[in-house]
């Protein structure tokens, strides 16, 4: 989001937060009285009932909390006593765990610190293997081509010499 949109959004949220309590305290008073009154309502003042409900709402919400908190009070005292009794054991176990975990944390910190170097060296090694493999492959290919040419030349020379010697032998037979 741009800065302008952020300012607009924050302004809208601040306005809504400022107007929300006013909305809750609005009792719904009408500015104009009704033109025709057909029947008298059961409750002559509905806003008074609504205000009474708003006034009693915190007490209604506190009842479930109190029902939960009353039985848990003895359990809280028991839990604090157990925690006080177990504190030395917990402290010793914490220190022991710290001593055991310290080398692992050191190794983990070293690995995290050396990770970029590890990635760089690994990439360099793989690139070297790839390029070296290509160079070696090309050299082997060039040597193979030279060997094939040499073998072809030797084979052709052998065939030529065989033809000449065969020609010379046949010529001698006829003379």
Z-matrix of the N, CA and C atoms (Angstrom, degrees):
N
C 1 1.444
C 2 1.518 1 108.66
N 3 1.318 2 112.91 1 148.15
C 4 1.457 3 116.79 2 177.94
C 5 1.521 4 109.83 3 -81.54
N 6 1.287 5 115.38 4 171.16
C 7 1.460 6 121.56 5 -178.54
C 8 1.525 7 110.94 6 -64.02
N 9 1.305 8 116.33 7 -38.24
C 10 1.470 9 120.87 8 -179.25
C 11 1.529 10 110.80 9 -64.80
N 12 1.331 11 116.46 10 -44.86
C 13 1.465 12 120.07 11 178.95
C 14 1.526 13 110.76 12 -64.24
N 15 1.317 14 117.14 13 -37.15
C 16 1.462 15 120.79 14 178.78
C 17 1.520 16 110.67 15 -63.86
N 18 1.322 17 116.98 16 -43.33
C 19 1.466 18 120.69 17 179.31
C 20 1.523 19 110.32 18 -63.05
N 21 1.327 20 117.33 19 -42.49
C 22 1.468 21 120.74 20 179.58
C 23 1.524 22 110.27 21 -64.02
N 24 1.339 23 117.30 22 -44.29
C 25 1.464 24 120.72 23 -179.36
C 26 1.522 25 111.36 24 -64.12
N 27 1.326 26 117.55 25 -44.21
C 28 1.467 27 120.48 26 179.48
C 29 1.521 28 110.20 27 -64.75
N 30 1.319 29 117.49 28 -39.41
C 31 1.466 30 120.53 29 177.32
C 32 1.514 31 112.15 30 -63.07
N 33 1.340 32 116.85 31 -42.14
C 34 1.464 33 120.19 32 178.87
C 35 1.525 34 110.57 33 -64.82
N 36 1.332 35 117.40 34 -42.18
C 37 1.465 36 119.93 35 179.27
C 38 1.528 37 111.41 36 -66.19
N 39 1.325 38 117.62 37 -38.86
C 40 1.465 39 120.33 38 178.23
C 41 1.525 40 110.75 39 -65.96
N 42 1.325 41 116.97 40 -39.38
C 43 1.468 42 120.48 41 177.56
C 44 1.519 43 110.59 42 -63.81
N 45 1.341 44 116.66 43 -44.62
C 46 1.462 45 119.78 44 179.39
C 47 1.528 46 110.60 45 -63.53
N 48 1.326 47 117.63 46 -40.34
C 49 1.464 48 120.31 47 179.33
C 50 1.520 49 111.45 48 -66.76
N 51 1.324 50 117.30 49 -33.66
C 52 1.465 51 120.03 50 179.43
C 53 1.522 52 111.53 51 -74.88
N 54 1.330 53 117.70 52 -33.46
C 55 1.464 54 120.68 53 -176.94
C 56 1.524 55 113.07 54 -86.34
N 57 1.326 56 118.74 55 -16.13
C 58 1.461 57 120.62 56 -177.04
C 59 1.531 58 112.79 57 -61.80
N 60 1.342 59 120.68 58 -45.93
C 61 1.472 60 118.98 59 176.83
C 62 1.532 61 112.43 60 -62.86
N 63 1.321 62 116.97 61 -33.91
C 64 1.468 63 119.33 62 177.48
C 65 1.522 64 110.36 63 -65.21
N 66 1.335 65 117.24 64 -37.28
C 67 1.461 66 120.80 65 178.22
C 68 1.527 67 110.37 66 -65.53
N 69 1.334 68 117.26 67 -40.63
C 70 1.461 69 119.77 68 -179.94
C 71 1.529 70 111.94 69 -68.07
N 72 1.315 71 117.82 70 -32.39
C 73 1.466 72 119.80 71 -178.58
C 74 1.524 73 112.75 72 -85.99
N 75 1.320 74 118.22 73 -6.02
C 76 1.463 75 120.85 74 179.72
C 77 1.523 76 108.75 75 -70.66
N 78 1.320 77 116.34 76 125.66
C 79 1.465 78 119.98 77 -176.16
C 80 1.516 79 112.33 78 -93.24
N 81 1.290 80 119.61 79 -3.27
C 82 1.458 81 121.94 80 176.31
C 83 1.513 82 113.25 81 83.32
N 84 1.296 83 119.28 82 33.63
C 85 1.460 84 122.26 83 179.04
C 86 1.517 85 109.22 84 -69.93
N 87 1.305 86 114.99 85 135.07
C 88 1.456 87 119.44 86 178.60
C 89 1.515 88 109.08 87 -91.32
N 90 1.315 89 115.48 88 141.51
C 91 1.456 90 120.22 89 -179.50
C 92 1.526 91 109.86 90 -78.17
N 93 1.336 92 116.92 91 -40.22
C 94 1.462 93 121.43 92 -178.31
C 95 1.523 94 109.18 93 -105.33
N 96 1.308 95 117.27 94 133.43
C 97 1.464 96 119.09 95 176.51
C 98 1.526 97 109.48 96 -72.87
N 99 1.326 98 118.51 97 154.72
C 100 1.464 99 120.27 98 179.36
C 101 1.528 100 110.07 99 -64.48
N 102 1.324 101 116.03 100 146.51
C 103 1.461 102 121.10 101 -177.49
C 104 1.521 103 111.55 102 -73.04
N 105 1.315 104 116.74 103 -43.45
C 106 1.461 105 119.97 104 -177.98
C 107 1.516 106 107.99 105 -125.84
N 108 1.338 107 115.10 106 131.71
C 109 1.455 108 119.37 107 177.91
C 110 1.519 109 106.19 108 -109.88
N 111 1.345 110 116.41 109 112.28
C 112 1.454 111 120.20 110 -174.72
C 113 1.506 112 112.39 111 -88.37
N 114 1.308 113 117.86 112 -41.88
C 115 1.462 114 120.41 113 -178.45
C 116 1.515 115 108.51 114 -143.33
N 117 1.287 116 115.78 115 153.96
C 118 1.456 117 119.27 116 177.27
C 119 1.522 118 108.64 117 -81.78
N 120 1.308 119 118.19 118 130.55
C 121 1.464 120 120.22 119 179.86
C 122 1.519 121 111.04 120 -70.09
N 123 1.335 122 114.99 121 160.37
C 124 1.457 123 121.03 122 -179.37
C 125 1.517 124 109.65 123 -64.42
N 126 1.305 125 116.24 124 -45.38
C 127 1.458 126 120.74 125 177.36
C 128 1.515 127 106.81 126 -102.46
N 129 1.267 128 115.80 127 121.71
C 130 1.457 129 118.75 128 -176.04
C 131 1.513 130 112.01 129 -74.54
N 132 1.326 131 117.59 130 -24.40
C 133 1.453 132 119.92 131 -177.72
C 134 1.536 133 109.45 132 -132.23
N 135 1.372 134 117.88 133 87.73
C 136 1.468 135 119.23 134 -177.64
C 137 1.519 136 112.60 135 -68.26
N 138 1.326 137 117.88 136 -26.82
C 139 1.461 138 118.68 137 -180.00
C 140 1.526 139 110.83 138 -68.95
N 141 1.311 140 117.81 139 -29.91
C 142 1.463 141 120.65 140 177.39
C 143 1.524 142 110.30 141 -66.72
N 144 1.340 143 117.35 142 -39.32
C 145 1.468 144 120.65 143 177.13
C 146 1.532 145 110.63 144 -64.48
N 147 1.309 146 115.31 145 -41.13
C 148 1.463 147 118.85 146 -179.61
C 149 1.533 148 110.08 147 -66.73
N 150 1.317 149 117.23 148 -41.01
C 151 1.463 150 120.29 149 178.11
C 152 1.527 151 110.93 150 -65.37
N 153 1.318 152 117.22 151 -36.49
C 154 1.464 153 120.67 152 177.78
C 155 1.526 154 110.43 153 -66.12
N 156 1.344 155 116.24 154 -40.07
C 157 1.466 156 120.04 155 178.01
C 158 1.530 157 110.54 156 -64.07
N 159 1.325 158 116.27 157 -39.81
C 160 1.464 159 119.25 158 177.21
C 161 1.525 160 111.03 159 -65.73
N 162 1.300 161 117.31 160 -34.76
C 163 1.461 162 120.43 161 -178.99
C 164 1.522 163 111.62 162 -72.36
N 165 1.325 164 117.77 163 -33.32
C 166 1.464 165 120.93 164 -176.80
C 167 1.532 166 112.30 165 -89.77
N 168 1.330 167 118.26 166 -13.56
C 169 1.467 168 121.84 167 -176.35
C 170 1.526 169 112.89 168 -56.51
N 171 1.331 170 121.00 169 -43.94
C 172 1.473 171 118.43 170 179.13
C 173 1.526 172 113.04 171 -61.72
N 174 1.321 173 117.01 172 -35.16
C 175 1.470 174 119.65 173 179.04
C 176 1.526 175 110.70 174 -70.33
N 177 1.344 176 116.29 175 -36.92
C 178 1.464 177 119.55 176 177.48
C 179 1.527 178 110.76 177 -65.66
N 180 1.313 179 116.45 178 -36.34
C 181 1.461 180 119.67 179 178.23
C 182 1.526 181 111.94 180 -74.08
N 183 1.326 182 118.20 181 -25.07
C 184 1.464 183 121.50 182 -178.61
C 185 1.526 184 112.26 183 -79.14
N 186 1.324 185 117.87 184 -21.87
C 187 1.476 186 120.83 185 -177.61
C 188 1.529 187 111.58 186 -61.46
N 189 1.347 188 120.72 187 -49.78
C 190 1.474 189 118.25 188 178.82
C 191 1.527 190 112.62 189 -62.05
N 192 1.328 191 116.42 190 -35.30
C 193 1.469 192 118.83 191 177.95
C 194 1.526 193 110.68 192 -63.89
N 195 1.302 194 116.29 193 -41.82
C 196 1.466 195 120.05 194 179.82
C 197 1.523 196 110.56 195 -67.03
N 198 1.333 197 117.02 196 -40.06
C 199 1.468 198 120.11 197 179.43
C 200 1.527 199 111.39 198 -63.90
N 201 1.311 200 117.21 199 -30.29
C 202 1.463 201 120.09 200 177.63
C 203 1.527 202 110.35 201 -81.91
N 204 1.338 203 117.79 202 -38.95
C 205 1.463 204 121.35 203 -174.08
C 206 1.520 205 112.93 204 -72.36
N 207 1.320 206 118.70 205 -32.92
C 208 1.470 207 121.05 206 -176.50
C 209 1.527 208 111.79 207 -62.83
N 210 1.347 209 120.32 208 -50.62
C 211 1.474 210 117.80 209 179.13
C 212 1.534 211 113.28 210 -71.64
N 213 1.329 212 117.34 211 -22.74
C 214 1.461 213 119.11 212 -178.01
C 215 1.523 214 113.28 213 -82.66
N 216 1.324 215 118.94 214 -10.00
C 217 1.465 216 121.39 215 -179.12
C 218 1.532 217 111.56 216 -62.76
N 219 1.346 218 120.47 217 -46.78
C 220 1.481 219 118.78 218 176.86
C 221 1.530 220 112.19 219 -65.07
N 222 1.340 221 116.33 220 -35.41
C 223 1.466 222 118.79 221 178.10
C 224 1.527 223 110.98 222 -65.73
N 225 1.321 224 117.27 223 -33.45
C 226 1.466 225 120.91 224 177.05
C 227 1.515 226 111.50 225 -65.12
N 228 1.335 227 116.69 226 -41.95
C 229 1.466 228 119.98 227 177.92
C 230 1.523 229 110.56 228 -65.16
N 231 1.337 230 116.81 229 -40.62
C 232 1.464 231 121.09 230 178.14
C 233 1.531 232 110.50 231 -64.83
N 234 1.316 233 116.88 232 -42.01
C 235 1.465 234 120.41 233 -179.78
C 236 1.522 235 111.14 234 -65.25
N 237 1.334 236 117.83 235 -39.21
C 238 1.467 237 119.13 236 178.67
C 239 1.527 238 110.86 237 -67.34
N 240 1.333 239 118.04 238 -35.38
C 241 1.471 240 120.82 239 177.14
C 242 1.523 241 110.83 240 -65.77
N 243 1.322 242 116.68 241 -43.30
C 244 1.474 243 120.57 242 178.58
C 245 1.527 244 110.01 243 -64.33
N 246 1.333 245 117.14 244 -40.23
C 247 1.468 246 120.47 245 179.27
C 248 1.521 247 111.02 246 -63.84
N 249 1.328 248 117.63 247 -40.04
C 250 1.466 249 120.43 248 177.89
C 251 1.525 250 111.42 249 -65.90
N 252 1.343 251 117.15 250 -39.09
C 253 1.463 252 120.38 251 -179.67
C 254 1.531 253 111.24 252 -70.34
N 255 1.321 254 117.27 253 -33.84
C 256 1.466 255 120.93 254 -176.78
C 257 1.521 256 112.89 255 -89.78
N 258 1.320 257 118.57 256 -3.13
C 259 1.464 258 121.32 257 -176.22
C 260 1.525 259 113.28 258 -58.16
N 261 1.341 260 120.95 259 -45.22
C 262 1.477 261 118.85 260 179.70
C 263 1.530 262 112.80 261 -61.70
N 264 1.317 263 116.25 262 -40.63
C 265 1.470 264 119.91 263 179.73
C 266 1.527 265 110.11 264 -64.70
N 267 1.316 266 116.03 265 -42.98
C 268 1.464 267 120.54 266 -179.40
C 269 1.527 268 110.46 267 -64.41
N 270 1.325 269 117.39 268 -40.21
C 271 1.468 270 120.89 269 179.90
C 272 1.522 271 110.43 270 -65.51
N 273 1.346 272 117.61 271 -44.02
C 274 1.468 273 120.80 272 178.87
C 275 1.523 274 110.46 273 -63.33
N 276 1.322 275 117.21 274 -44.59
C 277 1.465 276 120.10 275 178.79
C 278 1.529 277 111.58 276 -63.50
N 279 1.326 278 116.61 277 -36.74
C 280 1.462 279 120.13 278 177.85
C 281 1.522 280 110.83 279 -63.98
N 282 1.332 281 117.03 280 -44.70
C 283 1.468 282 120.23 281 179.28
C 284 1.526 283 110.85 282 -65.90
N 285 1.333 284 117.42 283 -40.21
C 286 1.461 285 121.38 284 178.41
C 287 1.526 286 110.59 285 -63.33
N 288 1.305 287 115.90 286 -43.75
C 289 1.464 288 120.12 287 177.75
C 290 1.527 289 110.81 288 -62.41
N 291 1.335 290 116.43 289 -39.61
C 292 1.468 291 119.88 290 178.40
C 293 1.523 292 110.76 291 -63.27
N 294 1.338 293 117.78 292 -40.44
C 295 1.460 294 120.77 293 178.86
C 296 1.522 295 111.76 294 -66.26
N 297 1.330 296 116.19 295 -38.67
C 298 1.463 297 119.65 296 179.86
C 299 1.525 298 110.48 297 -72.76
N 300 1.311 299 116.91 298 -39.72
C 301 1.460 300 120.85 299 -175.41
C 302 1.521 301 113.01 300 -80.05
N 303 1.332 302 118.57 301 -16.14
C 304 1.465 303 121.32 302 -176.65
C 305 1.530 304 112.87 303 -59.18
N 306 1.341 305 120.16 304 -47.34
C 307 1.475 306 118.36 305 178.70
C 308 1.529 307 112.54 306 -62.41
N 309 1.320 308 116.32 307 -38.50
C 310 1.463 309 118.88 308 178.58
C 311 1.523 310 111.12 309 -65.25
N 312 1.313 311 116.85 310 -39.05
C 313 1.466 312 120.13 311 177.95
C 314 1.525 313 110.50 312 -66.01
N 315 1.340 314 116.59 313 -38.48
C 316 1.469 315 119.89 314 178.56
C 317 1.524 316 110.71 315 -64.77
N 318 1.332 317 116.09 316 -44.53
C 319 1.466 318 119.76 317 178.01
C 320 1.527 319 110.28 318 -62.58
N 321 1.314 320 116.51 319 -42.91
C 322 1.460 321 120.36 320 179.23
C 323 1.525 322 111.16 321 -62.58
N 324 1.325 323 117.35 322 -40.99
C 325 1.468 324 120.44 323 177.88
C 326 1.525 325 110.64 324 -64.76
N 327 1.339 326 116.66 325 -40.76
C 328 1.467 327 119.61 326 178.78
C 329 1.523 328 111.01 327 -65.53
N 330 1.325 329 116.27 328 -40.97
C 331 1.465 330 119.79 329 179.01
C 332 1.523 331 110.40 330 -63.98
N 333 1.318 332 116.57 331 -42.60
C 334 1.468 333 119.44 332 178.48
C 335 1.521 334 110.98 333 -64.16
N 336 1.335 335 117.05 334 -38.49
C 337 1.463 336 120.00 335 -179.24
C 338 1.524 337 111.35 336 -70.56
N 339 1.330 338 117.27 337 -36.16
C 340 1.460 339 120.94 338 -176.43
C 341 1.523 340 113.55 339 -91.55
N 342 1.312 341 118.36 340 -1.23
C 343 1.457 342 120.82 341 -177.12
C 344 1.534 343 112.68 342 -58.21
N 345 1.334 344 120.05 343 -45.53
C 346 1.475 345 117.84 344 178.72
C 347 1.529 346 112.66 345 -60.77
N 348 1.336 347 116.76 346 -38.83
C 349 1.460 348 120.21 347 177.46
C 350 1.523 349 110.68 348 -65.23
N 351 1.322 350 116.27 349 -39.77
C 352 1.461 351 121.63 350 178.01
C 353 1.531 352 110.36 351 -60.95
N 354 1.317 353 116.30 352 -45.56
C 355 1.467 354 120.05 353 -179.74
C 356 1.527 355 110.16 354 -65.47
N 357 1.338 356 116.76 355 -42.82
C 358 1.464 357 120.24 356 179.65
C 359 1.526 358 110.81 357 -61.18
N 360 1.342 359 116.82 358 -48.85
C 361 1.468 360 120.21 359 -178.82
C 362 1.529 361 111.18 360 -65.02
N 363 1.313 362 116.70 361 -40.72
C 364 1.460 363 119.64 362 178.05
C 365 1.513 364 112.00 363 -61.80
N 366 1.319 365 116.15 364 -42.58
C 367 1.460 366 120.02 365 178.18
C 368 1.523 367 110.60 366 -65.39
N 369 1.329 368 116.72 367 -41.23
C 370 1.463 369 120.29 368 179.02
C 371 1.531 370 110.84 369 -63.60
N 372 1.322 371 116.79 370 -41.53
C 373 1.467 372 120.30 371 179.61
C 374 1.521 373 110.77 372 -65.15
N 375 1.324 374 116.63 373 -46.07
C 376 1.465 375 119.32 374 179.71
C 377 1.525 376 111.58 375 -63.94
N 378 1.328 377 116.70 376 -39.31
C 379 1.463 378 119.64 377 177.22
C 380 1.526 379 110.32 378 -64.96
N 381 1.335 380 116.76 379 -41.71
C 382 1.462 381 120.32 380 177.50
C 383 1.518 382 112.16 381 -62.52
N 384 1.324 383 116.32 382 -42.25
C 385 1.469 384 119.96 383 178.12
C 386 1.520 385 110.13 384 -62.44
N 387 1.319 386 116.05 385 -44.01
C 388 1.459 387 120.38 386 -178.56
C 389 1.528 388 110.86 387 -64.22
N 390 1.340 389 116.05 388 -51.43
C 391 1.464 390 118.86 389 -178.83
C 392 1.522 391 111.30 390 -67.13
N 393 1.333 392 117.42 391 -40.42
C 394 1.459 393 120.31 392 176.85
C 395 1.514 394 111.48 393 -62.65
N 396 1.318 395 116.16 394 -39.72
C 397 1.458 396 119.80 395 177.01
C 398 1.513 397 111.60 396 -63.53
N 399 1.334 398 115.86 397 -39.09
C 400 1.462 399 118.67 398 177.15
C 401 1.524 400 111.19 399 -64.52
N 402 1.333 401 116.77 400 -44.13
C 403 1.469 402 120.15 401 -179.57
C 404 1.520 403 110.09 402 -63.74
N 405 1.331 404 116.91 403 -47.28
C 406 1.464 405 120.32 404 179.29
C 407 1.523 406 110.23 405 -62.24
N 408 1.323 407 116.22 406 -40.09
C 409 1.462 408 119.59 407 178.06
C 410 1.513 409 111.91 408 -62.08
N 411 1.324 410 116.95 409 -43.33
C 412 1.466 411 120.01 410 178.42
C 413 1.525 412 111.04 411 -65.57
N 414 1.320 413 116.61 412 -41.45
C 415 1.472 414 119.43 413 178.92
C 416 1.523 415 109.91 414 -62.47
N 417 1.326 416 117.18 415 -44.98
C 418 1.467 417 120.15 416 178.56
C 419 1.523 418 110.82 417 -63.07
N 420 1.323 419 116.33 418 -39.07
C 421 1.461 420 120.00 419 179.27
C 422 1.533 421 110.33 420 -64.63
N 423 1.331 422 116.20 421 -43.96
C 424 1.471 423 119.64 422 179.50
C 425 1.523 424 110.22 423 -63.85
N 426 1.339 425 117.20 424 -42.78
C 427 1.469 426 120.13 425 178.02
C 428 1.523 427 111.26 426 -64.10
N 429 1.317 428 116.85 427 -38.27
C 430 1.461 429 120.68 428 178.24
C 431 1.524 430 110.62 429 -64.87
N 432 1.323 431 116.67 430 -42.92
C 433 1.470 432 120.11 431 178.38
C 434 1.525 433 109.94 432 -62.69
N 435 1.338 434 117.85 433 -42.05
C 436 1.466 435 120.51 434 178.51
C 437 1.522 436 111.03 435 -63.71
N 438 1.341 437 115.99 436 -40.35
C 439 1.468 438 119.06 437 179.37
C 440 1.519 439 110.99 438 -66.02
N 441 1.332 440 116.16 439 -40.86
C 442 1.468 441 118.88 440 177.98
C 443 1.518 442 110.16 441 -63.44
N 444 1.326 443 118.12 442 -42.18
C 445 1.469 444 120.79 443 178.26
C 446 1.534 445 110.71 444 -62.98
N 447 1.324 446 115.84 445 -42.67
C 448 1.459 447 119.73 446 179.58
C 449 1.527 448 109.93 447 -63.60
N 450 1.338 449 117.09 448 -43.32
C 451 1.466 450 120.39 449 179.38
C 452 1.522 451 110.63 450 -64.63
N 453 1.328 452 117.07 451 -39.63
C 454 1.467 453 119.55 452 177.66
C 455 1.532 454 110.65 453 -64.34
N 456 1.317 455 114.59 454 -42.05
C 457 1.472 456 117.88 455 179.57
C 458 1.523 457 110.46 456 -63.90
N 459 1.334 458 116.83 457 -43.17
C 460 1.468 459 120.09 458 178.46
C 461 1.519 460 110.81 459 -64.11
N 462 1.329 461 116.69 460 -41.03
C 463 1.463 462 120.39 461 179.37
C 464 1.526 463 110.54 462 -64.81
N 465 1.309 464 115.35 463 -42.49
C 466 1.460 465 118.50 464 179.81
C 467 1.531 466 110.28 465 -66.86
N 468 1.314 467 116.76 466 -40.52
C 469 1.464 468 120.44 467 177.55
C 470 1.519 469 110.62 468 -63.74
N 471 1.317 470 116.14 469 -40.15
C 472 1.463 471 120.43 470 177.77
C 473 1.528 472 110.49 471 -64.03
N 474 1.314 473 115.73 472 -43.96
C 475 1.470 474 119.18 473 178.69
C 476 1.527 475 110.49 474 -63.63
N 477 1.315 476 116.60 475 -39.88
C 478 1.463 477 119.77 476 178.92
C 479 1.532 478 110.23 477 -64.64
N 480 1.320 479 116.05 478 -43.97
C 481 1.467 480 118.73 479 -179.55
C 482 1.523 481 110.85 480 -67.97
N 483 1.313 482 116.05 481 -33.58
C 484 1.463 483 119.97 482 178.18
C 485 1.520 484 109.64 483 -66.76
N 486 1.304 485 116.32 484 -42.02
C 487 1.460 486 119.53 485 178.85
C 488 1.527 487 110.17 486 -65.28
N 489 1.299 488 118.14 487 -41.67
C 490 1.461 489 121.35 488 -179.94
C 491 1.527 490 110.63 489 -65.42
N 492 1.323 491 115.68 490 -45.34
C 493 1.461 492 117.71 491 -178.82
C 494 1.523 493 110.91 492 -67.28
N 495 1.317 494 115.94 493 -36.32
C 496 1.459 495 119.56 494 177.17
C 497 1.526 496 109.43 495 -67.11
N 498 1.306 497 116.40 496 -38.53
C 499 1.462 498 120.89 497 178.87
C 500 1.521 499 110.38 498 -66.82
N 501 1.335 500 114.79 499 -40.57
C 502 1.461 501 118.80 500 -179.61
C 503 1.523 502 109.80 501 -67.33
N 504 1.319 503 119.56 502 -40.98
C 505 1.464 504 122.24 503 179.27
C 506 1.521 505 110.80 504 -63.97
N 507 1.291 506 117.36 505 -43.92
C 508 1.462 507 119.83 506 -178.68
C 509 1.531 508 109.90 507 -67.22
N 510 1.278 509 116.50 508 -36.60
C 511 1.451 510 119.20 509 179.75
C 512 1.536 511 110.50 510 -65.66
N 513 1.327 512 115.78 511 -37.87
C 514 1.453 513 119.61 512 179.01
C 515 1.522 514 110.95 513 -69.01
N 516 1.310 515 118.51 514 -31.25
C 517 1.461 516 121.39 515 179.62
C 518 1.532 517 110.44 516 -67.80
N 519 1.280 518 117.75 517 -34.36
C 520 1.451 519 120.44 518 -177.47
C 521 1.520 520 111.91 519 -79.91
N 522 1.259 521 121.18 520 -21.58
C 523 1.462 522 122.82 521 -179.12
C 524 1.450 523 111.02 522 -90.78
